[in-house]
Amino acid sequence: MNDIIIRDLRPTDVDVIADIAVAAWEPIFAFFRRTMGEDLFAAACPDWRKEKARQVRAACDPAHPALVCVAEKEGQVVGFITFHANDASRIGEIGNNAVRPDFQSAGIGTRMYEHVFERLRRLGMRFVKVGTGGDPAHAPARRAYEKAGFSIQLPSVTYYRAL
Ligand SMILES: CC(C)(COP(=O)(O)OP(=O)(O)OC[C@H]1O[C@@H](n2cnc3c(N)ncnc32)[C@H](O)[C@@H]1OP(=O)(O)O)[C@@H](O)C(=O)NCCC(=O)NCCS
């Protein structure tokens, strides 16, 4: 783990982290597709790869309120995390974050969260929040967040039905 560096985003990282996001979300959207069925999935998540990459690219825009850090291993970017501070509530928030699938479960996510907690403390935040899915495909994210100390939960459920 000592060979992992967490650093601020550089413009040359943007394409790499957009690709990491798409790769990391593949199993999640595959689960959604199986669960929702083809019709609903096509209606609810059209072109999800393009949309996920767009979200990540938008967060990288210097005009966007989010900050972005990346995890680098041996000169390669292998993960990213977006986050922002809220000066009114002093509750920071973590947004999209992912580790390249072949580098997951090696502690990189945990390192990114710890780095962001420290950044948010220095920005004056008193709490930090993150939202994730309660479905089986988000089990790695929930486990990683709980390991990083997120211990207060307000679960929610999204329902669909055919009309
Ligand atoms: C969430 C994510 C960023 C965590 O990154 P990571 O580098 O794998 O995290 P860590 O190695 O620090 O692991 C933290 C914990 O999660 C567990 N974990 C990681 N991958 C897992 C998996 N596929 N299944 C179950 N647990 C998993 C680890 O085992 C570890 O727990 P442990 O110490 O009790 O074993 C990564 O799984 C990911 O990119 N997921 C897909 C995208 C995503 O869900 N992003 C968050 C959206 S809200």
The ligand as an ORCA input file, in Angstrom:
! r2SCAN-3c Opt
* xyz 0 1
  C     -16.244      0.947     -3.770
  C     -14.798      0.797     -4.276
  C     -14.321      2.165     -4.777
  C     -13.930      0.316     -3.109
  O     -12.584      0.312     -3.575
  P     -11.529     -0.821     -3.105
  O     -10.179     -0.321     -3.435
  O     -11.948     -2.145     -3.627
  O     -11.754     -0.770     -1.534
  P     -10.825     -1.430     -0.417
  O      -9.855     -2.381     -1.018
  O     -10.318     -0.319      0.417
  O     -11.897     -2.317      0.314
  C     -12.668     -1.875      1.349
  C     -13.509     -3.051      1.806
  O     -14.465     -3.424      0.792
  C     -14.316     -4.809      0.511
  N     -14.544     -5.097     -0.891
  C     -13.865     -4.588     -1.936
  N     -14.314     -5.156     -3.077
  C     -15.279     -6.030     -2.713
  C     -16.129     -6.912     -3.430
  N     -16.065     -7.001     -4.779
  N     -17.031     -7.654     -2.732
  C     -17.125     -7.538     -1.392
  N     -16.334     -6.719     -0.634
  C     -15.435     -5.992     -1.313
  C     -12.877     -5.100      0.864
  O     -12.698     -6.496      1.053
  C     -12.684     -4.290      2.105
  O     -13.267     -4.876      3.239
  P     -12.424     -5.829      4.208
  O     -11.217     -5.075      4.622
  O     -13.397     -6.125      5.276
  O     -12.046     -7.041      3.407
  C     -14.723     -0.251     -5.421
  O     -15.275     -1.466     -4.965
  C     -15.419      0.160     -6.698
  O     -14.843      0.821     -7.551
  N     -16.698     -0.264     -6.852
  C     -17.461      0.013     -8.070
  C     -17.913      1.468     -8.128
  C     -18.688      1.847     -6.890
  O     -19.507      1.112     -6.363
  N     -18.389      3.072     -6.414
  C     -19.055      3.640     -5.280
  C     -20.407      4.067     -5.724
  S     -21.387      4.715     -4.421
*
